[in-house]
Structure formats: C-alpha cells, structure tokens
Amino acid sequence: MTEPAPSPGLYTRFASGLLFPLQEWVKKHQSVARRRELERTQWLKPDEIAALQLARLREFLVRAAREVPYYGRLFGEHGFDPASLVTLADLARLPFLDKPRIRAHVEDLKSRSTGPLVKYNTGGSTGEPLVFYMGMGRVVAAKWRATRWWGVDIGDPEVVLWGSPVELGRQDRYRAIRDRLFRTYLLPAFQMSEAQMDDYCREIRRISPRMVFGYASAVALLARHARSRGHRLDDLGVRVVFTTGETLYPDQREVIEAVFGAPVANGYGSRDAGFIAHQCPSGSLHVSAEDIVVELVDAEGGPVAPGESGEIVVTHMATDDFPFIRYRTGDVAVASGARCPCGRGLPVLDEVQGRSTDFIRTVSGNQMHALALIYEVRDKPGVRAFKFIQGEDLSLELLLDGGPELTAEVEGQIRAGLTRRMGPGTVLQIRRVTEIPPEKSGKYRYVVSRAAG
Ligand SMILES: [Zn+2]
C-alpha cells in the first residue's frame, strides 16, 4: 500500500487551486472556504464540535420553520420552538421524516426561498422509489475533506463506478464538462458485462487514477474480474479506493485492496441522506458532524444505549432547500462514543451493520445478518456469483451462478448449511442462473429482503 504523499502535480494544483474555486465562485457555493473551515473544526475537541453542531442546528431549524411550509406547520403542531433548542435531545420531540411522509408532502418540503432545484429519484432496490429535491450546491466540502485525509485532492484523476441509467440521462452536459475539467471519469456501474469490464480495466490503466470511487459491490466485482483476467491495476499509483452506498463485506475489502494495491476507505452515505461518515486512515468512520446530526434509535424510536445497534436517523443541516430533519435511513449502526486515535474530534460510528434489507428474518422471528447466509455460499467450489431474495412470506430464494465444480453435491451442502442457519420450516429454493443482473441502481446486492423491517 502506498502512503499518501502531498505532492500534487501541476494540473492538480491548477484544478484545485484555480479552476475549482472559480467554478465554486460562479456557483456561489463557497465550498473552498467551507472545506478550509471543516479542516480546522475536525481537530476541535468533541464537546467543542458538539457545541458548534448544536448552534448550527438551531439556526437551520429556525430557517426551516420560517421558509418551509411543511416544517412551519409541523413545529406548530408539536409546540416546538427551534430558537429554544438547548440540547440535541430536544430534537426528539419532532416526528421522523420517512419516505411516505416525503411522498405525501413533497411540494411543502420545498423552501420558499430556494433557488433552482434538481429532482432526484432513488431507491429502486426495495421497491420503494423516492422522489426528492436538492439545491444546486449540496455539500461537496465534506467529501473533499475526506479525500484529503488520504492524500487525494480535487483535480487528481478519479474513476467513479456509479450511476443508474436514470441519473446518467439527466441534466448533465454541464456535469460532463465539469468532470473533464476535474478529471473525474465515470464508468457506469449498471452495465458491467464481462466484455465491458475488460474495457473498464483498460480504461483505468489509461487514466491511472489517484482514487477510485464507487459502490462496494461494483468495485469488488470489477476487482474480481481484473484478477481472474489478469488485468493488473496495482501499479498505477491508486492511493485510495472510496466505497460507499452499501455494506462493504470483508471479502470485498480484501479483493479490492489486493487488486488496486491501495487501502479501501469505506464511507456511509446515500443520495437521499447525503455524505454522512467516512473512514480516516486510522480506520474510524467519522461522522461529518458539522453538517450532519446522527441519532441511533430503537424499534420504538427511542435512543439506544452506547454500544447498542440502532437505526440511523439523520438531520442534514446543508439541506435548506429541501430539509431532511430526522430522516429515517433504514440503515443500522453502532456507536460506543469511543474516540479515534487520529486525533480528530469528529464522532465515530463503530460499525454500520447495513441496511435493514441486509438482514434476513427467520421463521422463528429472529433477524439475522445476511453475512451468516453469505458465508454458507461464498467459498463453496465453483461459486461465481449469488444473490439471496427473501419474500414477504419469509421464503428464501438463492440465485446461484456457478461453474462445473458447483456439483449437485456442493449444492446439497449449500442447502444443508442454509437450512441449519435459517431453522426448520423455511421454504428454500435454489435456482441456477448464468448471470446475476444488478439492481436498477447499478448495485450488485448479495441480499434483497422484502421481509426485513
Ligand atoms: Zn480518525
């Protein structure tokens, strides 16, 4: 692995020092100033960061009450005066924002004083699409700060494995130009056939990126492909591979790090909830606390004790145009309150355990992390790819793509292992396939559950 060295090339200095600030100035984003500010505040003591966060939250809520019809009404109904917010716990007096609420109030969630809004459409994987809006300037500063933790700056060549067909079609002549200027190369993650992946490997060699960014599953798939086809990618000077958008499994991290010859920095975030937390070189997942308030709640919606797992609820303070206040992400995490040895005072998530859809429900009523099932399949001879689909009736279907080594006997072992994990009474169907198509989002999920909740 390469240690990040602060030796930006001329073009990088040009792009990061001149082009990017110029664009930001034109778009009035002030991201440069913001990033500098974030690079200062990350070193503050935890209680100083908490105080700063609380002050910012108060101002954000006051603006939301004034400018956003939905929140003006909601705060009134709950007798909630944002100006008198004293602790983060006061936030819990407000109800959660979830997808049905966003759907029901999508027009009223827009700020009266907003500039142009961009419409987004996400979340095909659980059959629950969401339409929401963002202003033009939603934070790049927090992500920029995190890449600099790894010695990568804006303007350094970057390969992005990302995107759904929907997103790609949209609004983006402008983005294409920006991406050329800042040397971001997009490789669509939803069309990764074998032949396409050969092309991607050659393309990555040509680009020689400092950073690779993408869905964990898509990057891992490409890494496995590169290894099996003998495409070398570990000699290009990649400094870090950023993965985000979904659970990163240990075997994915392993293959990505080996193939790219670089550490994986896993992040937690999504299109709707924003850039929430990212891993630092000491290994901790730091919450971007200056922009984001994270609460972990139990099934009844109350706070969980430190060290207990809870659903991640986020309030994103850079969403004035369409505020996300106490948004339920459906993801599950643990936070013990431990500090990171890197010295940053930003709070840490010990572990993001995944989406609730990464959990499988057994007939006896237990929730089981999908890893338990994945382990029964992953290392069996001949297994190329697989996917679990759990139906609402708790039946389990395994799509299995395998070579000649995956004999009837091996399949029998897989079935026995899964039955042992799931318990008696589980309806299990194994279906042999020759290809596992990605989700609409371009992610390749090991597990899709329609039963977890
Ligand atoms: Zn750290």
Residues whose N, C-alpha, C, O or C-beta is under 5 A from the ligand:
A	BS01	ZN	C280 S282 S284 C340 C342 R344
